[in-house]
Amino acid sequence: MKTLIVEDSTTLCAIYKAYLGGVGLELHAVHTLADAQSALMRVEPDLVLLDIHLPDGNGLDLLDNTAKMPSPPAVVVITGH
């Protein structure tokens, strides 16, 4: 399962990758909203783990892009707020 992790904290991103990599997911990680928008088309993920507070915007803005995809991925919103 292709999984896109959108998380600005490099520490949290490393934790997610360490755990999820152990269960056999194909992981792709980005740290900004702009990179996430680009990665959606490039990666075509099955699952997006989406942080809300990103340095260049609100992660929820990515939901419109995921909904317009031919095969929309499942999205799990994660936040410390």
N, C-alpha and C positions, 0 to 999 in steps of 0.2 A: 504494500500500500504506500503510495507516494504521499508524503506528509510535508507540508510547508509550515515551518515555525516562524512566526512573525513576533519577535521579541527584542526590545532594545537593550535589555540587560544581558551582557555577555555571560555573566555568571549563571543566570537562570537558563539561558539558552544552552549552556554547556551541561547543566543538570538534566534538562529535557532530552538533549541528544544522548547523554549517557544512559538514561533509563530507557528511552524509546528505541534506541539502537539495539538494545538487548532483546527486544521482542520482534526484531526482524523488519522494522519499517524502513523504507527508503526516505532518508531525511534530507531536507533542504532548509537552510536557515537564512533569514534576512533580518536586518535590524531597523529598517525604516519603512515608512508607508510607500515611498516611491519605489524602493526595491521590491516590496511585496507586490505592487501593481505589475511590475515587469515580470516577476517570477511566476505569477498566475498563468500567463500565457506560455511561458517557457517550460515550466514544470508540469502544468496541468494536474495539480494535486487531487487526491481523493479526499484528503483531510487537511484543514487549515487550523492550526492553533494560533489564535489571534490575540495579541495584547492590545489594549485600548489606547494607552498613553504612549505614543511614539514621538520621537523628537521632531518629526515634520508633520504631525497631524494626528487625527483621531482614527484609530484602527477600525472603528465601525464604518468609516467611509469606504472601506474595502468590500463591505457586504454587497453593495450595488454591483461591483465588478464580478463577484463570485456568482451572484444570481443570474447574470447575463451569459455565463459560460454554457457551452453546449451540454456538458455534464457537470453541473454545479457540485462542488465538493461540500462535504459536511464541514461545518465551522464550529469550533469550540472557542468561546471567548474566555480569555484568562486575564486577570488583572489583580494587582495588589491593592487597588483602591476600592 
